[in-house]
Amino acid sequence: MRQSIIQIVIIVFTSSWWLFASYALSAKQEPKLNNSVILQYHHVADDTPAITSTRPDVFAEHMAYLAEHYHVLPLKTIINALRTGTLLPDRTIAITFDDGYANIFEHAHPIMRQYNFPYTIFVNPPAIGRAGNQLTWKQIAIMGSQGADFANHTLDHVHLLDRLDDETESEWLTRVVNNIERAEKQLTNQIGYSLKYLAYPFGEFNTALKDALVERGYVSFAQYSGGVASFSDFGAIPRFPAGGRYANLKTLRTKMASLAFPVTNNTITDPVITGNMPEMMVLTLDNSDFYMSMVSCFWQGERMETTRNGNVLTVPLPEQFPIGRSRINCTAPSKEHRGRYYWYSQPFFKARADGSFPD
Ligand SMILES: [Zn+2]
């Protein structure tokens, strides 16, 4: 009798301990979110053009900060999760480099090794091992065996929106899609796999190209502000530039913590500026986690006069767009995640009079 009481006490004790432990575990378990952020670097060096460079010591500072506060996951893990509607641990981030510079191997790779951080490099395959400042295939093989993935940045880093003389719309689309498909093939021949990820050179695209690539199974990456979520446009995924004037960790920190803005409709359907632009951009928003009154939109550093009606935000477009790349950014503080912002960016691309685009 006495023994069975002891047995019961032991059972109750152990099962309540187990309950307590599982409760503590679940309480400690991190929240999962339909959100991630992608950073975009170019050079990691102190002797390259400042506008696209992150100094090695600053880059080391970024990675130390990420190691402390973020989950750095492979880009493909994040994209696969979000495309299938799988939630990710909060504060998940991917690191990408464009252009395949040798200084990534020299200055960034050792730091990535130190933290065991995965990353993705977008390259122009014909330039690899040829141009003096480029990675070699041998370096790519080493990096590939140590956590790096490689993806498509076109054959030759052209401005994809440039038109050749007398080129029709369909001739243009055929030419640029061929460029991308050939680059994918050359890359696959060297590395043995094909992610079908494209980073648009200069972040430039239009809707026809974006749709053609989606149709061919590509996921494409641009360069403008915003988090990524399952509702993102996988034909033009935002990435935050983290080099040049954007390398300052004080401002970059806010971007790392940003949330994908739930825009359910945008009346601007093509980022290319044409002769007959609408006067307004009208955004329909899912404002369940922010106040409409707290949404702010910015154009060239100036806050814009917007109007709102329920969850619809009307943003008057500028009368003049500059030649080249520009964007309207909208942000709103999250109610649930204090100190963090929803972030949306609408890019615009305007050609020169001759139809070409500046670097
Ligand atoms: Zn590039």
Boltz pocket constraint, residues with backbone or C-beta under 6 A from the ligand:
constraints:
  - pocket:
      binder: B
      contacts: [[A, 98], [A, 99], [A, 153], [A, 157], [A, 200], [A, 201], [A, 202]]
      max_distance: 6.0
